[in-house]
Amino acid sequence: MILVLKTQIKSNPRYTTLYLYIADHCNRLGWKEKFGLPTTSTMEAIGIGNYNTYKKTLNDLIAWEFIELITKSKNQYTSNVIALVKNTKAKNKGLLLYGDLGVGKTVLFDIIRNIGRDLLKTGSTDFWFSQISTGSFIDEYMNSTNDRSSTFNLKKYQRSKLYIGDRLPEMFNIIKWEGREQS
């Protein structure tokens, strides 16, 4: 599955918050194909106080094909009926998520991984993936190049889905190893 979030164009956490709330709501309903999304309680749950902001956020998620609007709410007593858009093609592709520092990329991966762990209980492996930090991955690889008895095996990481985090402190490991390479 390929999902590219271009946060430099629309860098606002309300999109992530609403989408994850919708995914959680769908999960609590037993992963129904179509389900109601009550406007007032959704706005309260995710902390959006202005209806127009909520409506724009929801409409953007629909336009970007993250969710599908099945039936539009007719008045304040009915809910929009929506469905999560399922990408059934190329599930073996990567997920690229990028954005400015502090927008919640790592938190989003942690949430997806936790949902994947719950889905494993139902037999679905679509959202489960291994996780390793950039620093640890580089340390393991670089140590294996200097130590013939190392058990590091790159193929182990190629067998399944893998999330490699890029937190700032780990970037210093790259610099450290680059310095070690040159000496």
Residue pairs with C-beta under 8 A, 6 or more apart in sequence:
1 87
1 90
1 91
1 93
1 95
1 126
2 87
2 90
2 93
2 94
2 95
2 96
3 87
3 95
3 96
3 97
4 96
4 97
4 98
5 97
5 98
5 99
6 98
7 98
7 99
7 100
7 103
8 99
8 100
10 60
11 99
11 100
11 103
13 103
13 104
14 46
14 48
14 53
14 57
15 57
15 60
15 61
16 104
16 108
17 46
17 47
18 42
18 46
18 48
18 54
18 57
18 58
18 61
19 61
19 66
19 67
20 108
20 111
21 42
21 45
21 46
22 37
22 61
22 67
22 82
22 84
23 84
23 115
25 35
25 37
25 42
26 32
26 35
26 84
27 115
27 118
29 35
33 83
34 70
34 81
34 82
34 83
35 81
35 82
35 83
36 79
36 80
36 81
36 82
37 58
37 79
37 80
37 81
37 82
38 79
39 51
39 54
39 73
39 76
39 79
39 80
40 76
42 54
43 49
43 51
43 54
48 54
48 57
58 67
58 80
61 67
62 68
62 69
65 85
66 84
66 85
67 82
67 83
67 84
67 85
68 82
68 83
68 84
68 85
69 80
69 81
69 82
70 81
70 82
70 83
71 80
71 81
72 80
73 79
73 80
91 126
97 105
97 108
97 109
98 105
99 105
101 168
106 165
106 167
109 131
109 163
109 165
112 127
113 127
113 128
113 129
113 131
113 163
115 127
116 125
116 126
116 127
116 128
116 129
117 128
119 125
119 126
119 127
119 128
120 128
128 161
129 160
129 161
129 162
129 163
130 157
130 160
130 161
130 162
130 163
131 162
131 163
131 165
132 157
132 162
132 163
132 164
132 165
133 164
133 165
133 167
133 170
134 164
134 165
134 166
134 167
134 170
134 171
134 173
134 174
135 169
135 170
135 172
135 173
135 174
136 170
137 157
137 164
138 170
138 173
138 174
138 177
139 173
139 177
140 150
140 152
141 152
141 154
142 177
142 180
142 181
143 150
143 152
144 150
144 152
